[in-house]
Amino acid sequence: MELRQLEHFVAVAERGHFGQAAVHCHISQSALSASIRSLERELGTSLLFRTTRKVELTETGRAMLDGARSALVAVAAARDSVQAVLGLLRGSLRVGGIPTPGLFDQAMLLAKFRDLHPGVDISYVRETSMALIPDVQSSRIDVAFVSFPRRLPKGVRSVPLVTEPLMFVCRPDHPLGDRKRIAVKALIGEQFIDAPKGSVAYQTLNRVFTSARTERRVPYQVNDVFTTLDFVAAGLGVALERRSITRLRPELRAIPLADKTMTWTLAAVVSRDHLTQVARAFLELVLEQSLQT
């Protein structure tokens, strides 16, 4: 069994498509297929169901996937450790994040890390917290910047970076727009613009309203903070947003909440068991930057 065969198998398994996996691996589709068939012959079992439309894992393929991923991560970590001893940092860094404008400059952080370690191949993806955390768990991403979750899956740890209060956001002509502070019970009956159900933000606010024995209406569910503020400005409803976001739209009213425990925390999420030397160096830079924020 060769390392490249594991790389090819994982690429096909994650994409469910030989063509896309071949592009990712920088080889022809026929060479990729031959590599997978060779691996299956060596193992004496089929790893994939192949159809004209998609590729699915067999039962043995599903069992093989976690081990293959772990092996690839271990090899990458070993390679990074050798490079570190030689005084060089090489390899790859895969980062994901949610929008953090005015609070935490992810672009500047990535640029600084690139300048410090030009031998590292850096990639970045913008996604929701609930999509990024499983990617860290499965080692598809090394470090993710997410809304601090109440629970984390096995094998993942979080490092809190920045905490700030949530604010009640509305138009200036809203009936509550002249308040100095807002209590949760004052929001009964309001129409909220919020993140999609299942998201960290949605679950957090639901717990707050449940503990206050109130319910909230959420007819508008959007997956980014900029659209949330657009909906508020259009008079479609109100929102609870972190303070740094509300400063981006000074024409809206941002009112502190009476309950000071209603806060939002940005966290860096990493694997407990498969943190490469490159990812560890990046996390150190992240922590250094958070102390300056």
Buried (B, 14 or more C-beta within 10 A) or exposed (E): EEEEBBBBBBBBBBBBBBEBBBBBBEBEBEEBBEBBEBBBEEBEBBBBEEEEEEBEBBEBBEEBBEEBBBBBBEEBBEBBEEBBEEEEBBBBBBBBBBBBEEBBBBEEBBEBBBEEBEEBEBEEBEBBBBBBBEBBBBBBBBBBBBBBBEEBEEEBBBBEBBEBBBBBBBBEEBEBBEBEEBEBEBBEEBEBBBBEEEBBBBBBBBEBBEEBEBEBEBEBBBBEBEEBBBBBBEEBBBBBBBBBBBEEBEEBBBBBBBBEEBBBBBBBBBBEEBBBBBBBBBBEBBEEBBEEE
